[in-house]
Amino acid sequence: MIDTATMVGKSKVAQRAGVDKRAPARKRFILGGALVLSAAGLGLAGWWLLQPKGLEPGFASGNGRIEAVEIDVAAKTPGRLDDILVNEGDFVTRGQIVARMDTRVLTLASG
């Protein structure tokens, strides 16, 4: 007697020959999965190889919180600046001249 449950999805000839029609679809699925995994692996390998190997001398890396100190500079007398000797972000030391005032107005007023 023939079991009708096993005949679903198979022709009678394929059933007699033992051939499964779903085999090509299964092969395509496996091949597609292999291609996707290969592409993902190549992408990951490329990303890993293109990462910088380390920091240049003088740089440090880490996690944490950085607190900056901002200092306001004020002059004893108001006036215009003639020259600024440092750029924003430069390191300065105590006593270093960072700007020169235009003293022409002060000289005229006192003289």
C-alpha positions in Angstrom: 0.0 0.0 0.0 1.2 3.5 -0.9 1.3 6.1 1.9 -0.3 9.3 0.6 1.5 11.4 3.1 4.9 10.7 1.5 3.5 11.5 -2.0 2.9 15.2 -1.1 5.4 17.2 -3.1 6.7 14.3 -5.1 5.6 13.0 -8.5 4.9 9.2 -8.8 7.9 8.8 -11.0 10.2 10.8 -8.7 8.8 8.8 -5.8 9.6 5.5 -7.4 13.0 6.7 -8.4 13.8 8.1 -4.9 14.4 11.6 -6.2 13.4 14.6 -4.1 12.3 17.7 -5.9 13.2 19.9 -3.0 17.0 19.0 -3.3 17.8 21.9 -5.8 16.1 24.4 -3.5 18.0 23.1 -0.5 21.3 23.4 -2.5 20.5 27.0 -3.5 19.7 27.8 0.2 23.0 26.3 1.4 24.9 28.0 -1.4 23.3 31.4 -0.7 24.0 31.0 3.1 27.6 30.1 2.3 28.0 33.2 0.1 26.5 35.5 2.8 28.8 34.1 5.4 31.8 34.4 3.1 30.9 38.0 2.3 30.5 38.8 6.1 33.8 37.1 6.8 35.6 39.1 4.1 34.1 42.3 5.4 35.1 41.6 8.9 38.7 40.6 7.9 39.0 43.8 5.8 37.7 46.0 8.7 40.1 44.3 11.1 43.1 44.7 8.7 42.4 48.4 8.1 42.2 49.3 11.8 45.1 51.5 13.1 47.7 49.3 14.8 48.4 51.7 17.6 48.8 55.3 18.7 51.6 57.5 17.6 54.2 58.5 20.3 52.9 61.1 22.6 49.2 60.0 22.5 47.4 58.0 25.1 44.2 56.1 25.0 41.6 55.2 27.6 38.2 55.6 29.0 37.1 58.1 31.6 36.2 61.7 32.2 38.3 64.7 31.3 37.8 68.0 33.0 39.4 71.0 31.4 40.3 74.2 33.1 39.3 77.4 31.4 41.0 80.6 32.5 39.8 84.1 31.7 42.5 86.7 31.1 41.8 90.3 31.9 43.9 93.5 31.6 44.2 96.2 34.2 43.2 98.9 31.7 40.8 98.5 28.8 42.0 98.7 25.3 42.5 97.0 21.9 44.9 94.2 21.2 47.8 94.9 18.9 49.1 91.3 18.5 48.0 87.8 19.8 51.0 85.6 20.2 49.3 82.2 20.8 46.6 80.2 19.1 43.5 78.7 20.6 44.4 75.4 22.2 48.1 76.1 22.7 49.8 75.3 25.9 51.1 78.3 27.8 53.2 78.6 30.9 53.0 81.0 33.8 54.5 84.4 32.9 54.4 83.8 29.2 53.3 86.8 27.1 50.1 85.8 25.2 49.1 89.2 23.7 50.3 92.7 23.3 48.0 95.7 23.8 47.8 98.7 21.5 49.2 101.4 23.8 48.9 104.4 21.4 45.6 105.6 23.0 47.1 105.3 26.5 50.3 107.1 25.5 48.2 110.0 24.0 46.0 110.2 27.1 49.0 110.4 29.5 51.1 112.8 27.5 
